[in-house]
Amino acid sequence: MNEWVMANEAWVRSTCFFSILVVMMLWEAAKPKRKRLHSRLLRWSNNLGLVFLNSFLIRLILPLATIGVAQFAQQHELGLFNQIHIHPAIVIVLTIVLFDMAIYWQHRLFHVVPVLWRLHKMHHVDQDIDVTTGSRFHPIEIILSLLIKFALVLLLGPSLLAVMLFEIILNGTAMFNHANVALPKKLDGFLRPWLVTPDMHRVHHSSVLAESNSNYGFNLSVWDRLFKSYVAQPSKGHDGMEIGVRGYTDSKQTQMLLGMLWVPFAKVLPDQKVVNVELINQTEDKG
């Protein structure tokens, strides 16, 4: 199995990524939740251009992918799962759950720490939210995220199959919960206790601080409830809410690739200084 995963992981992940991307794009076109502020051509070309740029840079800077780190951990018997005997199916479940919780806390950390928020802010200045937003992250944030996953792999020692499945699920759910789709209320209500739905995650992209500082989960919705960061609905409703970050309205900065890449290094706007202070104070109050 390990040999098959190593040989086929790249094309399996790529096939799943593009298949889910196309399905969600078609769903958005058929049943959109919100009206767009910007054209699909503008947004998709720049957001997906960022995906290809990130893929190139990752292969250049970190040629050893997460699956390779998992193979290294197995070969050297590193990590918890390589020290104790657990059924392979249980290893897969535990890997997905524990990694998902780690991603939740990583996401929350990127909102609280100012220097990390500068990087993550590029994801949030998007004034629309759709399937391509789910892959819109600054290259430096992607590299930091990979290093965190590398550390998790070395700590837990999951199987190669478990790592591949987690990556596929993470990418798939990120595209699903960022999608601009009108999910029926009954279906949203059925899924929400278990999975992050588009309506649930859309709250996180609100320009209202109390709402953007919530709903950090990407896959399992339990973490937001367990760690008290869950907000059910936006205060102005999904049609009336403003998507984005306060003060960032120039499409050259929010939608164009070069402007997006420069967001972490641009001068912090006065509104954003207020947001950062409020965010830190709010986090301290919760603690």
Secondary structure by P-SEA (a helix, b strand, c coil): caaaaaacaaaaaaaaaaaaaaaaaaaaaacccccccccaaaaaaaaaaaaaaaaaaaaacccccaaaaaaaaaaacccccccccccaaaaaaaaaaaaaaaaaaaaaaaaccaaaaaaaccccccccccccccccccaaaaaaaaaaaaaaaaaccccaaaaaaaaaaaaaaaaaaaccccccaaaaaaaccccccaaaaaaaacccaaaaacccccccaaaaaaacccccccccccccccccccccccccccccaaaaaacccccccaaaaaaaaaaaaaaaaac
